[in-house]
Every structure is written in C-alpha cells, then in structure tokens.
Amino acid sequence: MERVQAGGAGDSSPVDQNAEEAQRLQGIQSLLTQPAQPELEVVLVRHGYTQWNQERRYLGRTDVPLVPWEAERLKELRTQPPLSGEFRRVYCSDLCRCRETLAALVPHLMPQAIYDSRLREMDFGAWEGCTYEQLKDHALYRSWIDNPGSATPPGGEAWEEFAARVDHFWTQLQWEAQAPEVSRILLVTHGGVIRQLLAQIIEDMTFYTAVAPVPGEVTVLRLRREGESWRMVEQEC
C-alpha cells in the first residue's frame, strides 16, 4: 500500500528527514572507522650487465661478476624514486652479480640484506655459457624451448624445481608482509626469477607472457591484500 505524506507527494516529515540524516551519518562513520586494506610495494631489480649477458649466453648458476664498468653505470641510477625511502625487507640473490648490483645501487641497505639462494637464476647445467646458435640444432634444447616442463638441461635444474623454489619464496614473503610495519620490500635478483614472480603476482600473466626487465632495470609492483593474498593495484616500470 502506497502512503502519501500529509504535506504532499514530494514532501517528507521532519521525523523522516531526521531519520534519513542519521542513517547517512552512520554510513559515513562506518566508512571512516573501517580498517584500510594493507598495501605493499615490491621493488624488483634485475642485476646489471655481465659479459655473458652482453654475449647473449645462458647464465644461471655460474657466478660471474658484473662487467668492470657496470658498477659506475648503476651508481648513476641511485636517484630513481623507487630506490629512495625506507625498505622494511631487502632480499638479494646470493650470486656475485646481484650482490654487486645491490652494492652499487643502494649500498646503505647492504647491512639489512638477506642473501637467499632461492632467488638464484635457473641452473642451465651443460648449457651454461652457450648461445642459442650453439644449441639450436639439439633436439633436447628444442623441446625445452617449446616447453621447459617437458625437458631438463643436462645436469641442470628441472622446471618444476625452479618454479617451486621461487613460489616458495613468494609464499613466505606474503606471510612476512602481514606484519604491520612491512610496507616496502626490495628484491635484487635475476630475469627468470622476476618473470616467475610476475606470473605469480599478476592475474592472467604466465612465465611465457611476462617480460624480463633489462639488466639494471627497476620494476615496481603495488599490491593490496585481499583476504590471504595480495593483488595488483598498479604497475609501473
């Protein structure tokens, strides 16, 4: 049954207006008191150039340093905004090229860095130091190129092992990031690891569609926690 107010079809009584105003204020107060969803900034840095990078050779477990002039180039990048400010967690691959990159870019963060072997590049086994031209006619290599999960480099790391250790690191990092003081994390690592992390973090992205940054490049991921997981809210490179 439709009820028409005494003052006319478009009018409301003072009692109704007061009730509506109280309801509106209650809604605003609820929004203001609702806890904000935690946000996390993850800054990913790929190590600088090595000689093997420049020669386009497969470089995984082999512990080669940066080229002699690379540290000076990286020092010029220290003023990038993503590298400024405070980081609550700093993780770095324990291989030399990543350690040297960390030292060149953010030397003041070295004392708090955790050097984690899970952040190493994939181990390419007998293919370490080889180029595509040297391997392209090998049947096993062609199978690995088409589907890394279907073949393993001789003496190297199976795809499942590589993915599992990177995913294990990311799972642990999400748990640590639940601490109230953790809002920014720095990771210095390798191209393949960054691609796998992007595939874990960004919806609908896979290792194959993720693009590794060039050596020395910084990638910033801004995440917001939704339930037990972190979701992308913005990405910039």
N, C-alpha and C positions, 0 to 999 in steps of 0.2 A: 504494500500500500504506500502510495506516494504522499508525503506530508508537506504541505506548503506552509512556510513560516508566516506569522501574522503580519509582518512588515512588508510582504510582497515576495514574489517568487525568487528574486535575486538577492534578498537580504538575509543576514544571519543575526541571531540574537546575541547580545553581549556574552551570554554564557557560552554559546558555541564558539564565538571568536576567541574567548579566553582559553577554551579547551584546545583549539587548534594551535594557538600560540604556544601553549605549554608543551604540546606534542612536538612542535617544531624545535623548540629549545632543547627538549630532551634528546631529539635526534642529533642535533649539533654536538651536545655534550657527550653523547655516546661515541661519535666520531673522534672527538678530541681525546677522549680517555682510552680509546682502543690502541693497544700497543702497535707500533710501526713494525712492519716486516723487516727483519735484519737484511742488510745489504753487504756485499762483499766485492772488493775489487781485486782481480787476479791479473798481475802484470807478468806476461810471458816474454822472455828474452832468448832468442837463439844465439848461440855462441858466434864469435866473429870468424873471419876467414882463416882457414888453414891452407897450406899448399895443396893438399888433396882436394879441398873444396874448389879451388881455382882450376885444378886439372880435371875436375868432374869425376873423381874416383870415389868408389864406395868407401865410406868412412864410418865405422861403427865402434867396435871395441878398441881399435888401435889408438893409442894415447899420444897423438901428435899435438904439438903446440900450435898457437896462432902464428901466422907469418910475422916476421920481425917488425913490420911497420903497422900491424893491425892495432896494437895497443894504443898507439898515438891517434889513430882514426877514431877508435872507440871513446877516447877521452874527450874528443870534440862533441860527443853525443850526450855528455853528462847532464847538460842543461835541459834535456827533454822533460816536459812537465810530468809524464808518468813515472819518472825516476826520482822525482823530488818528494819530500814529505817522509812520513814515518811508515815503516813496514813492520807489522807485528810478527810475521813469519818470513824467513828467507831460506829458500831451498835451492841447491845447486847440484848438478851432476858432479860426481867426484872425478871426472876426467879433466885432464890438464887444460884443454881448450875452453871449457866452461869456467874453471877456476880463474883463468887469466882474464876472461871476459868480465867476470864479476869484479875482479880487482881493478880493471881499467874503468868500468862504468860507475861503480858505487863502492869504492874502497872502504868507506866508513861503515858499510854493512857487513864486511867480512867477519868480524868477531861473532856476529849472531847467526851466521850462515850454517845450515845443516847440509853436509855433503852426502847425498843419498844415491846409492848405486842403482836404485830403481829408475832414476832419471837418465840413465845411460841410453845412448842410441842402440838400435838393434844390432846384434852381433851378426855380421855377414860372413863369418867363417872364412872359407877359402877364397871368397870373392872380395875380401877386404883389399883395398888398393887397386882393384881392377876398374876399368871403364866399361861403359856399355858396348863400345866397339869390340872390346876383347871378349865379351861374354855373349854377345847377341846370337851366336850360332849354336850355343849349347842348349840342348833340349830341356834340361832341368831348369836352367835360367829362364827360358821362355815360359815354362809352366809357372814358375814363381812370379814372373812379371804379370802374367794373366790372372793369377790367383795365389797370393802368398800363403794362404791357408792350405793349399794343395801340395806344396813342396817346401823344402827347407834347404838353405845353403849348406853345402858340405862342411861339416864341423861347426856350423853356425847355430843360430837360435831359431827355434820354430816360431811361427807367427803367434800361435796360442800362448806361448811363454812370454813373448814380448808384450802382447796386449794385456795379459793377466797382471804382469808386474806394474805396468802403467796404471791400469784400472785399480789395482790395489792401493797404489799411492793416492789416487784421486779420491777413493772411498775414505781413506784415513784423513785426508785433508778436509773433506767435507765435515767429518766428525769434529776435527780440531777447530774448524771455523765457527762452530756453535758457541765457542767461548765469547762472552760479551765484548772483550777488548780486541778481538780479531776482526779487522775491517779491511786490511790491505795485506796481500801476500805477493811476494816476488819469487818467480821461478826462473832460473837460468839453466837452459837445457838444450836439446837437440831438435832438429827439424822433424824427425819421425815421431818423437815423443810429443811435440806440440800438436802435430796432426791428430794423434790418438786422443789427446786431451780435448781438442776441439770437437772431435767426434763424440766424446762422452758428454760434453757440456752443452753443445748447441743442438737443438732439436732438428731432426731430419738431415743432419750432416753425418757423413761417414768418413773413414780414413781416406778413401779414394777421392772424395769431393773436397776435403779440407786441403788448403794450400799452405805449405810450409813457408814461413817468412824467410827473407834472405838473411844471410849471416849478419848478426848485429842488430837486426830489426826488433822493435818492441811491439807487442800486441797487448791490448788492454781489454779485459772482459769484465763487465759489470753484471753482477748476479744478485738475485733476490731469493731468499729462502721461502719455499712454498712447501709446507709440511716438513718432510725429512730430506728434501732435496733442494738444490739450488738451480734456478732458471735464469737464462739470459734476459737482461732488460735493455742492454745496449752494448754494441761492439764498435770499437774504433781501432784502427791500425796506424 
